[in-house]
Amino acid sequence: MSSLIHTQLLRTILAASLLIVCLTAQAKVSPEEAARLGQDLTPMGAERAGNADRSIPAWSGKWLGLPPQLKYEGSGSPYPNPYAAEKPLFVITANNMQQYAANLTDGQQALLKRYPETFNIPVYASHRDFRFDQRLYDDIKKNALSAELINDGNDTHNAWAASPFPIPKSGSELMFNHTLAGRAYTEEANYQQSVVYSNKEQVQEQYNYKIYSVWSSPEKNQENANGVLTNFLITTLEPIRKKGEITVGHEFINPTSSPRQAWQYSPGQRRVRRAPTVGYDSPTGAGGFRVYDEDRLFNGAPDRYNWTLVGKREIYIPYHNYQIDDPSVSREQILATTGHINPQYMRYEKHRVWVLQADLKPSSRHIYAKRVLYLDEDTWAATLADNYDSRGQLWRTNMQTSVYAYEMQRYQARLGIYQDLIAGSYLVDRLLVDQKPAKLNASNFVDDDFTPGNLRKLGTR
C-alpha cells in the first residue's frame, strides 16, 4: 500500500467517525470552572491541597525535569532515584491489614490474605514534587473548554494531546482522561514479558518496541493526525520459534468508531498479511495471560461497559518505582516469589485516586463482568485495577508502576503486573532487558515507518 493511499484510507476512516449520527455531545466546563486549573486545582486538575492529616502533601510541583541534586546521562540511561535515601514508614502485612483497610483496595486485601507469608505493602512518604511540561498544561486547559463526549459516550470530540476532561463529571470522561493522557511521543526499547505459574514454571517472551504517539507529538495536530492515536511496530526477539515476527499498526483516538488496524510479517512465510481485528478480551502476550484491553490496566474501545464515577479515595498505590529498574536488580530477583512480584523492590505512597467502575452491559460479552480502576489524580493514570468474573468473584488484581521520566517531564508507565488470584499465577510486562531503560522522545519516527510497505521492506532484510 503506498503512503498516499494509506493516508487517504486513514482520512476516510476519520471522516466516517465524525459523521456518526449519535453526537449527543456532553457539556464542556464553563470558563469559570476551567479557571480553577492552576488555582485550587493543579494544572492537571488534581486537588492542590493535601489531606487533613498531611499524609498526602499539598502539590508543590517544585521540580521540572531532573531535580538539581541528581545527575542523569540522558534518555536510555538509568533514572537516578530522587528518594533513594528514604525507608518505609511502615509495612502492611496480613497481620496488620485491618488497621489500614480504609486505604486498601479489595485486590490488595485479597493478595495479603492469599499470600500471608510473602506479600506485603511497604509504604513510603508521599511526594507531589514534580510538574509537567508547559505544553501539556496548555493542552489540558484548552481541552477543558472544548472537549466533548460523542457517540453515546464512547468517543471524544474537540480534544487534543492531553486528558480531555480535567474536571470530570462522569465515568466516561474519567475513563478517557486515562486512555488519552499525554505520554512520551516516541518510545523505543527491548521489553520482556514473564509469566510465573503457581508451580514456579515461567514463560518468557521478548520484544523490541517502537511506538510513535501521534497524540502526544509536538509536530502533530488534529488536522494532520488523521485520527491516529498511536503507531506501533513490535518485533519478537524471543522465543526462537517466534523470532523475527513483526507487527505494525495504528490505534485510533476513537477506538469504538475506528478499531485498531494492524499488519503482520511472518519470517516462515515471508509474507505480510492483514492482522485480524482483535481487541476487548482477546488473549495476548506471554502465555495469553492478559487480554488486549488491559494494557496499562485499560485501553481500547469502552463501548461494552457502563462507566461510573464512584468518587475519590485515599489509597496506597505504586508510585516513584525507581528501585525496581535499578541496574543492580535482576529479573530473577523481581520474579523470585510465587503468586506476586517480589515486594522488596516495590514502593507505595498514599495518594488521592478517582475510583472508576465499569459494569458489563447486558447485551455485551467480556471475561470481566466488572472492573474497578483507581486513577491517580495527579497524572490521570490508572495505578490499580480489580477485575471480577461473571459470578461477581474477584478474579484478577493488577498494578501499574511508574516513574517520573526526567527527559520528557512526564510520568512514564513501567511494569504492568497482572495477578490471577484464583490460579495463583502472575504476569509482569515491560521488564527491562539487561535493565536498559527505554529511549523516550529520542527517536525520529515518521508516519511512513509504520506502514505495511515499510513492514515488507523490514521483512526482506
TIDOTOR-122362 format. One record per residue (C-alpha): x, y, z; residue in one letter. Coordinates in steps of 0.5 Angstrom, whole numbers. Layout:
# residues N
<<X; Y; Z>; "A">
...
***
This chain:
# residues 461
<<0; 0; 0>; "M">
<<3; 7; -2>; "S">
<<4; 12; 3>; "S">
<<-1; 16; -1>; "L">
<<-7; 11; -1>; "I">
<<-5; 9; 6>; "H">
<<-6; 17; 8>; "T">
<<-13; 17; 4>; "Q">
<<-15; 11; 8>; "L">
<<-14; 14; 15>; "L">
<<-17; 20; 13>; "R">
<<-23; 17; 10>; "T">
<<-24; 13; 17>; "I">
<<-23; 20; 21>; "L">
<<-29; 23; 16>; "A">
<<-33; 17; 18>; "A">
<<-32; 17; 25>; "S">
<<-34; 25; 25>; "L">
<<-40; 23; 21>; "L">
<<-43; 19; 27>; "I">
<<-51; 21; 28>; "V">
<<-51; 20; 35>; "C">
<<-47; 26; 37>; "L">
<<-50; 27; 44>; "T">
<<-45; 32; 46>; "A">
<<-44; 33; 53>; "Q">
<<-42; 39; 56>; "A">
<<-36; 43; 57>; "K">
<<-34; 46; 63>; "V">
<<-35; 53; 64>; "S">
<<-29; 59; 63>; "P">
<<-30; 60; 71>; "E">
<<-29; 52; 72>; "E">
<<-23; 52; 68>; "A">
<<-20; 58; 71>; "A">
<<-19; 53; 77>; "R">
<<-14; 50; 74>; "L">
<<-7; 52; 77>; "G">
<<-11; 55; 83>; "Q">
<<-14; 51; 88>; "D">
<<-13; 45; 83>; "L">
<<-7; 44; 80>; "T">
<<-6; 45; 72>; "P">
<<-7; 38; 71>; "M">
<<-14; 38; 75>; "G">
<<-12; 35; 82>; "A">
<<-13; 38; 89>; "E">
<<-7; 42; 90>; "R">
<<-8; 42; 98>; "A">
<<-6; 36; 102>; "G">
<<-11; 32; 106>; "N">
<<-13; 33; 113>; "A">
<<-7; 29; 117>; "D">
<<-2; 31; 112>; "R">
<<0; 24; 110>; "S">
<<-2; 27; 103>; "I">
<<2; 33; 102>; "P">
<<0; 39; 98>; "A">
<<2; 39; 91>; "W">
<<9; 43; 90>; "S">
<<11; 42; 83>; "G">
<<18; 44; 85>; "K">
<<22; 40; 80>; "W">
<<21; 41; 73>; "L">
<<25; 35; 70>; "G">
<<32; 33; 73>; "L">
<<32; 35; 81>; "P">
<<38; 39; 82>; "P">
<<42; 35; 87>; "Q">
<<42; 29; 82>; "L">
<<46; 27; 76>; "K">
<<43; 24; 69>; "Y">
<<46; 22; 63>; "E">
<<40; 22; 59>; "G">
<<35; 18; 55>; "S">
<<36; 11; 55>; "G">
<<40; 11; 61>; "S">
<<38; 9; 68>; "P">
<<34; 14; 72>; "Y">
<<37; 16; 79>; "P">
<<32; 16; 85>; "N">
<<31; 22; 88>; "P">
<<28; 19; 94>; "Y">
<<33; 13; 95>; "A">
<<35; 15; 102>; "A">
<<28; 14; 104>; "E">
<<26; 8; 108>; "K">
<<19; 5; 109>; "P">
<<15; 9; 114>; "L">
<<11; 2; 116>; "F">
<<10; -4; 112>; "V">
<<3; -7; 111>; "I">
<<2; -15; 112>; "T">
<<-3; -20; 113>; "A">
<<-3; -19; 121>; "N">
<<-4; -11; 121>; "N">
<<-8; -10; 115>; "M">
<<-14; -9; 118>; "Q">
<<-11; -2; 121>; "Q">
<<-10; 0; 114>; "Y">
<<-16; -3; 111>; "A">
<<-19; 4; 109>; "A">
<<-14; 6; 105>; "N">
<<-13; -1; 101>; "L">
<<-17; -4; 95>; "T">
<<-20; -10; 95>; "D">
<<-15; -13; 91>; "G">
<<-9; -11; 96>; "Q">
<<-13; -14; 101>; "Q">
<<-14; -21; 97>; "A">
<<-7; -21; 96>; "L">
<<-5; -20; 103>; "L">
<<-10; -26; 105>; "K">
<<-8; -30; 99>; "R">
<<0; -30; 101>; "Y">
<<0; -28; 108>; "P">
<<8; -30; 109>; "E">
<<11; -27; 103>; "T">
<<6; -21; 100>; "F">
<<7; -14; 104>; "N">
<<6; -7; 102>; "I">
<<12; -2; 104>; "P">
<<9; 5; 105>; "V">
<<14; 11; 104>; "Y">
<<13; 18; 105>; "A">
<<8; 21; 99>; "S">
<<11; 26; 95>; "H">
<<8; 31; 90>; "R">
<<14; 35; 88>; "D">
<<14; 34; 80>; "F">
<<11; 38; 75>; "R">
<<10; 37; 68>; "F">
<<12; 41; 61>; "D">
<<8; 47; 60>; "Q">
<<6; 44; 53>; "R">
<<2; 39; 57>; "L">
<<-1; 44; 62>; "Y">
<<-3; 49; 56>; "D">
<<-7; 43; 52>; "D">
<<-11; 41; 58>; "I">
<<-13; 48; 59>; "K">
<<-16; 48; 52>; "K">
<<-19; 41; 53>; "N">
<<-23; 43; 59>; "A">
<<-26; 49; 55>; "L">
<<-27; 45; 48>; "S">
<<-27; 37; 49>; "A">
<<-34; 33; 49>; "E">
<<-36; 26; 49>; "L">
<<-40; 24; 43>; "I">
<<-43; 17; 40>; "N">
<<-46; 16; 47>; "D">
<<-40; 17; 51>; "G">
<<-36; 12; 47>; "N">
<<-32; 17; 43>; "D">
<<-29; 24; 44>; "T">
<<-29; 31; 40>; "H">
<<-25; 37; 40>; "N">
<<-20; 35; 45>; "A">
<<-12; 34; 43>; "W">
<<-6; 32; 46>; "A">
<<-8; 31; 53>; "A">
<<-13; 28; 58>; "S">
<<-20; 32; 55>; "P">
<<-23; 33; 62>; "F">
<<-19; 35; 67>; "P">
<<-25; 37; 72>; "I">
<<-29; 30; 70>; "P">
<<-37; 30; 71>; "K">
<<-38; 23; 69>; "S">
<<-35; 16; 69>; "G">
<<-34; 16; 61>; "S">
<<-30; 23; 62>; "E">
<<-26; 20; 67>; "L">
<<-24; 14; 63>; "M">
<<-22; 18; 57>; "F">
<<-17; 22; 62>; "N">
<<-13; 16; 63>; "H">
<<-13; 13; 56>; "T">
<<-12; 20; 53>; "L">
<<-7; 22; 58>; "A">
<<-1; 26; 55>; "G">
<<5; 21; 54>; "R">
<<12; 20; 51>; "A">
<<11; 22; 44>; "Y">
<<17; 17; 42>; "T">
<<19; 10; 46>; "E">
<<24; 5; 44>; "E">
<<26; -1; 48>; "A">
<<27; -8; 49>; "N">
<<22; -11; 54>; "Y">
<<21; -18; 57>; "Q">
<<14; -21; 59>; "Q">
<<15; -26; 64>; "S">
<<9; -31; 67>; "V">
<<10; -34; 73>; "V">
<<6; -40; 75>; "Y">
<<4; -43; 82>; "S">
<<9; -49; 81>; "N">
<<14; -44; 79>; "K">
<<15; -45; 72>; "E">
<<16; -39; 68>; "Q">
<<14; -37; 60>; "V">
<<19; -31; 57>; "Q">
<<18; -27; 51>; "E">
<<22; -21; 49>; "Q">
<<20; -16; 44>; "Y">
<<23; -9; 41>; "N">
<<18; -4; 42>; "Y">
<<18; 2; 37>; "K">
<<12; 7; 39>; "I">
<<10; 14; 36>; "Y">
<<5; 17; 40>; "S">
<<2; 22; 35>; "V">
<<-3; 24; 40>; "W">
<<3; 27; 44>; "S">
<<8; 29; 39>; "S">
<<9; 37; 38>; "P">
<<9; 36; 31>; "E">
<<2; 34; 30>; "K">
<<-5; 37; 31>; "N">
<<-12; 35; 30>; "Q">
<<-12; 36; 23>; "E">
<<-5; 32; 21>; "N">
<<-6; 26; 25>; "A">
<<-11; 23; 21>; "N">
<<-15; 21; 27>; "G">
<<-9; 16; 30>; "V">
<<-7; 16; 37>; "L">
<<-1; 12; 37>; "T">
<<3; 8; 31>; "N">
<<7; 2; 34>; "F">
<<12; -3; 31>; "L">
<<13; -9; 35>; "I">
<<19; -14; 33>; "T">
<<19; -21; 37>; "T">
<<26; -23; 40>; "L">
<<25; -29; 44>; "E">
<<23; -35; 44>; "P">
<<27; -37; 38>; "I">
<<20; -40; 35>; "R">
<<17; -33; 34>; "K">
<<24; -29; 33>; "K">
<<23; -24; 27>; "G">
<<15; -24; 27>; "E">
<<14; -16; 26>; "I">
<<7; -13; 28>; "T">
<<6; -6; 25>; "V">
<<-1; -2; 26>; "G">
<<-5; 4; 29>; "H">
<<-9; 5; 35>; "E">
<<-14; 11; 34>; "F">
<<-17; 17; 38>; "I">
<<-24; 14; 38>; "N">
<<-23; 6; 38>; "P">
<<-30; 5; 38>; "T">
<<-31; 8; 31>; "S">
<<-25; 7; 29>; "S">
<<-22; 0; 31>; "P">
<<-15; -2; 31>; "R">
<<-11; -3; 25>; "Q">
<<-5; -8; 24>; "A">
<<-1; -12; 19>; "W">
<<4; -18; 21>; "Q">
<<10; -21; 18>; "Y">
<<12; -28; 19>; "S">
<<19; -30; 17>; "P">
<<17; -37; 16>; "G">
<<12; -35; 10>; "Q">
<<16; -29; 9>; "R">
<<9; -25; 7>; "R">
<<6; -19; 10>; "V">
<<-2; -20; 12>; "R">
<<-7; -16; 15>; "R">
<<-8; -18; 22>; "A">
<<-15; -20; 25>; "P">
<<-18; -14; 28>; "T">
<<-17; -16; 36>; "V">
<<-19; -13; 42>; "G">
<<-23; -13; 48>; "Y">
<<-22; -20; 52>; "D">
<<-18; -23; 46>; "S">
<<-12; -26; 50>; "P">
<<-5; -23; 48>; "T">
<<2; -23; 50>; "G">
<<6; -29; 54>; "A">
<<2; -35; 56>; "G">
<<-4; -31; 53>; "G">
<<-4; -29; 60>; "F">
<<-8; -22; 60>; "R">
<<-13; -19; 55>; "V">
<<-12; -14; 50>; "Y">
<<-16; -8; 53>; "D">
<<-12; -8; 60>; "E">
<<-5; -6; 57>; "D">
<<-4; 0; 62>; "R">
<<-10; -3; 66>; "L">
<<-15; -1; 61>; "F">
<<-14; 1; 54>; "N">
<<-18; 1; 47>; "G">
<<-26; 1; 46>; "A">
<<-30; 3; 52>; "P">
<<-37; 1; 49>; "D">
<<-38; -6; 52>; "R">
<<-39; -3; 59>; "Y">
<<-43; 3; 63>; "N">
<<-38; 7; 66>; "W">
<<-39; 10; 73>; "T">
<<-35; 16; 77>; "L">
<<-35; 13; 84>; "V">
<<-32; 18; 88>; "G">
<<-25; 19; 91>; "K">
<<-21; 15; 96>; "R">
<<-14; 16; 99>; "E">
<<-10; 9; 97>; "I">
<<-3; 6; 98>; "Y">
<<-1; 6; 91>; "I">
<<5; 4; 87>; "P">
<<9; 11; 86>; "Y">
<<16; 13; 84>; "H">
<<18; 6; 83>; "N">
<<25; 7; 81>; "Y">
<<28; 2; 85>; "Q">
<<25; -4; 81>; "I">
<<29; -1; 75>; "D">
<<36; 0; 79>; "D">
<<41; -4; 75>; "P">
<<43; -8; 81>; "S">
<<36; -11; 81>; "V">
<<36; -17; 76>; "S">
<<30; -20; 73>; "R">
<<31; -26; 78>; "E">
<<30; -22; 84>; "Q">
<<24; -19; 81>; "I">
<<21; -25; 80>; "L">
<<23; -29; 86>; "A">
<<16; -30; 89>; "T">
<<11; -34; 87>; "T">
<<4; -31; 86>; "G">
<<6; -24; 86>; "H">
<<12; -19; 85>; "I">
<<18; -19; 90>; "N">
<<15; -13; 95>; "P">
<<22; -12; 97>; "Q">
<<23; -7; 91>; "Y">
<<16; -4; 91>; "M">
<<15; 3; 93>; "R">
<<8; 5; 95>; "Y">
<<5; 12; 97>; "E">
<<-1; 15; 100>; "K">
<<-5; 19; 94>; "H">
<<-12; 21; 92>; "R">
<<-15; 17; 87>; "V">
<<-21; 17; 83>; "W">
<<-25; 11; 83>; "V">
<<-28; 9; 76>; "L">
<<-32; 3; 76>; "Q">
<<-34; -1; 69>; "A">
<<-40; -6; 69>; "D">
<<-41; -10; 63>; "L">
<<-47; -8; 59>; "K">
<<-53; -14; 59>; "P">
<<-52; -14; 51>; "S">
<<-44; -15; 51>; "S">
<<-39; -20; 52>; "R">
<<-33; -20; 56>; "H">
<<-29; -24; 61>; "I">
<<-29; -19; 66>; "Y">
<<-36; -17; 69>; "A">
<<-34; -11; 73>; "K">
<<-28; -7; 73>; "R">
<<-26; -2; 78>; "V">
<<-20; 2; 77>; "L">
<<-16; 7; 81>; "Y">
<<-13; 13; 78>; "L">
<<-8; 18; 81>; "D">
<<-11; 25; 81>; "E">
<<-4; 28; 79>; "D">
<<-3; 24; 73>; "T">
<<-10; 21; 71>; "W">
<<-6; 14; 70>; "A">
<<-9; 8; 73>; "A">
<<-5; 5; 78>; "T">
<<-9; -1; 81>; "L">
<<-15; -5; 78>; "A">
<<-19; -10; 81>; "D">
<<-23; -15; 75>; "N">
<<-29; -19; 77>; "Y">
<<-32; -25; 74>; "D">
<<-39; -27; 72>; "S">
<<-40; -29; 79>; "R">
<<-38; -23; 82>; "G">
<<-32; -26; 85>; "Q">
<<-25; -22; 85>; "L">
<<-21; -26; 79>; "W">
<<-15; -21; 78>; "R">
<<-12; -15; 81>; "T">
<<-7; -11; 77>; "N">
<<-2; -6; 78>; "M">
<<2; -1; 74>; "Q">
<<8; 2; 77>; "T">
<<11; 9; 74>; "S">
<<17; 14; 75>; "V">
<<18; 21; 73>; "Y">
<<22; 21; 67>; "A">
<<26; 27; 67>; "Y">
<<28; 28; 60>; "E">
<<20; 28; 58>; "M">
<<18; 32; 64>; "Q">
<<12; 27; 65>; "R">
<<11; 20; 69>; "Y">
<<12; 14; 65>; "Q">
<<9; 7; 66>; "A">
<<14; 2; 68>; "R">
<<12; -5; 70>; "L">
<<5; -8; 69>; "G">
<<3; -13; 74>; "I">
<<-3; -18; 73>; "Y">
<<-4; -23; 78>; "Q">
<<-9; -28; 78>; "D">
<<-12; -29; 85>; "L">
<<-15; -36; 83>; "I">
<<-10; -39; 79>; "A">
<<-4; -37; 84>; "G">
<<0; -34; 77>; "S">
<<2; -27; 75>; "Y">
<<5; -24; 69>; "L">
<<10; -18; 69>; "V">
<<10; -14; 63>; "D">
<<15; -9; 61>; "R">
<<21; -12; 64>; "L">
<<28; -8; 62>; "L">
<<32; -13; 58>; "V">
<<39; -12; 62>; "D">
<<36; -7; 66>; "Q">
<<37; -2; 60>; "K">
<<31; 4; 60>; "P">
<<27; 6; 54>; "A">
<<29; 12; 50>; "K">
<<24; 17; 51>; "L">
<<23; 23; 46>; "N">
<<29; 21; 43>; "A">
<<27; 17; 36>; "S">
<<26; 21; 30>; "N">
<<20; 17; 28>; "F">
<<16; 19; 22>; "V">
<<9; 16; 19>; "D">
<<12; 12; 14>; "D">
<<16; 8; 19>; "D">
<<9; 5; 21>; "F">
<<6; 3; 14>; "T">
<<5; -4; 11>; "P">
<<10; -2; 6>; "G">
<<16; -1; 11>; "N">
<<14; -8; 14>; "L">
<<15; -11; 7>; "R">
<<22; -8; 7>; "K">
<<24; -10; 14>; "L">
<<22; -17; 13>; "G">
<<26; -18; 7>; "T">
<<33; -15; 10>; "R">
***
